[in-house]
Amino acid sequence: MFCFQEQDRGRTLTLKVKFSDYQQLTRSKTMLAPISELSTIFEVAKALFESIDLENRSIRLLGISLSNLDNAKQTQVIQLPLFQNAGIIF
């Protein structure tokens, strides 16, 4: 399953490999500019995967993540009062 919003962009792509003997390793690459195109994400993930010496080991899980996010849509954080119109005086 791939959960990715079109407006999401990130600079660091991480590849996680879990082997059948329950050992795992990660490889990551940080780009100078944020990436968001699936083709670019795939190419970077493929290059990271090809850099791993598999040594005839079986893989049970393979995952990629995009972090160091730079979302185009910025959200504004608003602090809400804890007791609104509750008649409590401090």
Secondary structure, 3 states (H helix, E strand, C coil): CCCCCCCCCEEEEEEEEEECCCCEEEEEEEEEEEECCHHHHHHHHHHHHHCCCCCCCCEEEEEEEEEEECCCCCCCCCCCCCCCCCCCCC
